[in-house]
Amino acid sequence: MRCAFCLTSAGFLFGAIRFPDHAQTTLKIIGWAYLPVAVLGFLRPGDLLLGMVQINDPDRWLHLALAAGILVLAFSTLA
């Protein structure tokens, strides 16, 4: 799972370096990517997400909070 967060960090860095004037777009892309992961985590029973990734309740809530926080920033005037 740490690899996924490394990819997210790389996405933020890539967006900041390659498209510095489009911070909100980068946030929207990453936020919208986190949202289905959160929803799938709550909809799938058990501790495996799509049979590949081990998850638990804190992971589910973390992904939901990340998606919500990132999307709030993406649609605010602060970003």
C-alpha atoms as a printed R data frame, in Angstrom:
   type eleno elety resid chain resno       x      y       z
1  ATOM     1    CA   MET     A     1   0.000  0.000   0.000
2  ATOM     2    CA   ARG     A     2   2.919  2.324   0.586
3  ATOM     3    CA   CYS     A     3   3.630  2.161  -3.135
4  ATOM     4    CA   ALA     A     4   0.219  3.705  -3.849
5  ATOM     5    CA   PHE     A     5   0.981  6.654  -1.595
6  ATOM     6    CA   CYS     A     6   4.363  7.030  -3.310
7  ATOM     7    CA   LEU     A     7   2.527  7.188  -6.649
8  ATOM     8    CA   THR     A     8   0.184  9.823  -5.238
9  ATOM     9    CA   SER     A     9   3.138 11.863  -4.041
10 ATOM    10    CA   ALA     A    10   4.758 11.491  -7.450
11 ATOM    11    CA   GLY     A    11   1.520 12.699  -9.050
12 ATOM    12    CA   PHE     A    12   1.497 15.800  -6.859
13 ATOM    13    CA   LEU     A    13   5.153 16.502  -7.635
14 ATOM    14    CA   PHE     A    14   4.691 15.910 -11.366
15 ATOM    15    CA   GLY     A    15   1.698 18.217 -11.433
16 ATOM    16    CA   ALA     A    16   3.529 20.917  -9.501
17 ATOM    17    CA   ILE     A    17   6.655 20.766 -11.643
18 ATOM    18    CA   ARG     A    18   5.142 20.166 -15.064
19 ATOM    19    CA   PHE     A    19   1.978 22.260 -14.705
20 ATOM    20    CA   PRO     A    20   2.617 24.878 -11.989
21 ATOM    21    CA   ASP     A    21  -0.325 27.026 -13.125
22 ATOM    22    CA   HIS     A    22  -2.785 24.128 -12.934
23 ATOM    23    CA   ALA     A    23  -2.660 23.145  -9.262
24 ATOM    24    CA   GLN     A    24  -6.432 22.800  -9.066
25 ATOM    25    CA   THR     A    25  -6.479 20.425 -12.024
26 ATOM    26    CA   THR     A    26  -3.842 18.229 -10.387
27 ATOM    27    CA   LEU     A    27  -5.838 18.197  -7.144
28 ATOM    28    CA   LYS     A    28  -9.056 17.332  -8.996
29 ATOM    29    CA   ILE     A    29  -7.448 14.414 -10.829
30 ATOM    30    CA   ILE     A    30  -5.951 12.932  -7.671
31 ATOM    31    CA   GLY     A    31  -9.067 13.642  -5.594
32 ATOM    32    CA   TRP     A    32 -11.346 11.987  -8.135
33 ATOM    33    CA   ALA     A    33  -8.952  9.020  -8.248
34 ATOM    34    CA   TYR     A    34  -9.143  8.568  -4.466
35 ATOM    35    CA   LEU     A    35 -12.932  8.740  -4.337
36 ATOM    36    CA   PRO     A    36 -13.655  5.427  -6.136
37 ATOM    37    CA   VAL     A    37 -11.012  3.711  -4.012
38 ATOM    38    CA   ALA     A    38 -12.822  4.912  -0.899
39 ATOM    39    CA   VAL     A    39 -16.245  3.903  -2.211
40 ATOM    40    CA   LEU     A    40 -15.001  0.459  -3.285
41 ATOM    41    CA   GLY     A    41 -13.433 -0.001   0.127
42 ATOM    42    CA   PHE     A    42 -16.789  0.534   1.819
43 ATOM    43    CA   LEU     A    43 -18.754 -1.555  -0.687
44 ATOM    44    CA   ARG     A    44 -16.485 -4.599  -0.749
45 ATOM    45    CA   PRO     A    45 -16.803 -6.996   2.176
46 ATOM    46    CA   GLY     A    46 -13.712 -8.416   3.796
47 ATOM    47    CA   ASP     A    47 -10.161 -7.200   4.032
48 ATOM    48    CA   LEU     A    48  -9.106 -7.400   0.378
49 ATOM    49    CA   LEU     A    49  -9.837 -4.599  -2.061
50 ATOM    50    CA   LEU     A    50 -10.463 -6.189  -5.466
51 ATOM    51    CA   GLY     A    51  -8.640 -9.266  -4.210
52 ATOM    52    CA   MET     A    52  -5.287 -7.491  -4.403
53 ATOM    53    CA   VAL     A    53  -4.791 -4.950  -1.619
54 ATOM    54    CA   GLN     A    54  -5.140 -5.599   2.102
55 ATOM    55    CA   ILE     A    55  -7.378 -2.939   3.715
56 ATOM    56    CA   ASN     A    56  -9.081 -2.338   7.050
57 ATOM    57    CA   ASP     A    57 -11.550  0.185   8.459
58 ATOM    58    CA   PRO     A    58  -8.968  2.912   9.117
59 ATOM    59    CA   ASP     A    59  -7.812  2.577   5.486
60 ATOM    60    CA   ARG     A    60 -11.377  3.035   4.269
61 ATOM    61    CA   TRP     A    61 -11.878  6.188   6.332
62 ATOM    62    CA   LEU     A    62  -8.425  7.508   5.413
63 ATOM    63    CA   HIS     A    63  -9.159  7.250   1.690
64 ATOM    64    CA   LEU     A    64 -12.536  8.923   2.153
65 ATOM    65    CA   ALA     A    65 -10.977 11.754   4.180
66 ATOM    66    CA   LEU     A    66  -8.178 12.178   1.637
67 ATOM    67    CA   ALA     A    67 -10.612 12.274  -1.273
68 ATOM    68    CA   ALA     A    68 -12.847 14.782   0.502
69 ATOM    69    CA   GLY     A    69  -9.969 16.989   1.637
70 ATOM    70    CA   ILE     A    70  -8.243 17.003  -1.726
71 ATOM    71    CA   LEU     A    71 -11.483 17.752  -3.577
72 ATOM    72    CA   VAL     A    72 -12.375 20.563  -1.159
73 ATOM    73    CA   LEU     A    73  -8.983 22.118  -1.877
74 ATOM    74    CA   ALA     A    74  -9.393 21.521  -5.598
75 ATOM    75    CA   PHE     A    75 -12.696 23.387  -5.752
76 ATOM    76    CA   SER     A    76 -11.734 26.175  -3.348
77 ATOM    77    CA   THR     A    77 -10.096 29.408  -4.360
78 ATOM    78    CA   LEU     A    78  -7.104 28.707  -2.118
79 ATOM    79    CA   ALA     A    79  -5.332 26.262  -4.451
